[in-house]
Amino acid sequence: MMKWLSPYRIELFLHGEELGDFIKAPGDDLLVSDRFARAFQEEGLTGLEGFHPVEVVRVRRKRRGSKPTHVPHYLAVTACFSRAAVHMALSRIRYADEPPTCEECREATKNAIYGFSLEPGTWQGEDIFRPRGLHGRLVVSERFARFVERHGFTNMILTPTEELVWDPLELGPPPG
């Protein structure tokens, strides 16, 4: 993926009534509201890098309805790539061909995920991060989950790692 460089300008598509505090952007980037960014930094949470101001050039609605009453100021951030590693034996991941052979990246094509856990001793305490073996997934700490709930941030669904189900081909959980 190419890195998003300034100027940070974006067109947003509104699916509901109001724009959220947390938006997945193309690539590895995320957009967070100014409110979210201030609280994240004030509480000393870790794992997000960047915090570059973003210019929202246009907001389009995906459905009929009025324009949003408020367009928050957004910042572009990136979640760090962590040393935390997916625990190969305890995770319920169905691989397309073979499980990962590289102990460092732990990447292999996945067909389904029915929960996963991290290898003990690999997580270094980040509050939001991308683990080795599931770089496309964001993982958050319990502290981050309490932070989101306490502040009422929107546009985030937090699922415990052991309950995560992703099975686009409907193959079912891995055998065993």
N, C-alpha and C positions, 0 to 999 in steps of 0.2 A: 504494500500500500504506500502511496505517496503521502508525505506529511503535508497537512494543511498549513499554509503559510499566510501571513497577513498580506493584504487587509482581510479581516475576518468578516465577510458579508454573507448573509444567508436569507433564503426565502423559506418561510415556515408554512406548513399545511396543518390547519386546525381540524381535528376530528370530532371534538366535543364542544363544550361551552366555552372553556377558557384554556389558555396555554398553561402547561405544567411547569414545575420547578426543575424538571430533569428530562432532557430530550436526547435520544440517541441520534448522533450525527453520522454522516458517512465515515467509513474507515474506523479507526480506533477512537475517534473524538466523541465528546459528549458536550452538551450545552447545559449549563446550570444557571438558574436565576441568580441575580445579584443577592437576593435574600438568602438563598441556599449557600452561596459562596461565603458571604459574611459570617454566617453561623458556623460553617465548616471550619473556617480559619479561627474564629473566636474560641471554639471549643477544642482546638488543637488536634483535629482529626487528621489522618495521614492517608496517602495513596493517590491523591489527585495532583496533577502537575499542570502548569500553564497559567490558567486564569487570565486569558486574553479577552478583552472586550470585543463583543460581536455586534455588528450593525445589522439589524433586522430590516431588510429593504422592502419586504412585502409579506403579508399574511393572507393566505388563501384558505377558504373553507372547503372541506371535502364534501360537506352536505349543505343543504339550504339552511339559511339562518342568518342572524345578524353577525356583524363583525365583533371580535372580542372587545370587551369594554376596556381592557388593560393589556398592553404588551409589555411584559417585564423586560428589564435590561438583562441580557445574557452574557455569559463568559464561556469561552471555549476551554475545556480541560481534557486531559488524557489520564486514564487510570493506569497506574504503574504495572509493569510486568514483574511479578513477584517471584521469589525463590520458592514459594509454597508450591508443592507438587501434588498432583492427584495420586492417591494411594491406589496402585494398580490392583492389588488383591481384594481390597474392600469395596471398591467402586463397582457399580453395576452398569458398565458401558459395553455396548455391542459394537465391535469394530468391523469395518467393511472387509478387510483382508486379515491382517495380523495386528496384534497389539503393538504398541510402540517399541522400537528397538533402541532408540536413543534415550539414554538415561537422563540426559540434560533437558531436552525439549519435551520429551514424552508425547510428541505429536504423532497421530495416525488418523486416518479417515474414520469417522464415527458414523454409524447408522442409527444409533439410539442411545439415550442416557436414561437410566432408571435410578437415579440417585448416585451421589459420589461423596467421597470423603478425602481429606487431605492427609498426607503422610505426616506423622508426628515429627516435630522438630524442624520442619521445613518452613513453616509460616513464621515471619518475622514481625508480626503484629500490625501490619497495615490495616487500615479500616475499610478500604475498598481497593481491589486489585484484580489482576488477571493471573490465574495460576498456571504453572507449567502443566501441559497436558490438556488444558481447556482454555487456550488463549482467547477464544471468542466469547467467553463467559465472564461476567463480572461477579466477583464474590465479595461479600461484605461481612464485617465483624458484627458481633452482637451489639457492640457499642454503637456502630453505625445504624443498625436497625432501631435501637432506642432513640437515637438522634432524629431519625426520620419521623418516628411516631410522635415524639415530643414536640417537634416543630410543625407537624402536619404537612410535610412536603408532599407534592402531588406528582402524578405520572410515574410512580414506581410501584412495582409489585415485587415484594421480597418473599422468596420461597426458600425454606430450609434446604440445604444441599442434599440431604438424604431423601427429600421428597420431590426433587426436581425430576420431571418427566419430559423428555423430548424424543419423540418417535415419529418423524414425518412419514416413514414408510410403513408404519403400523406393523413392525416385526415382532413386537413384544420384548420383554426383558431378555437379557442374555441367559443362556442355559447355565445351570449350576448354582 
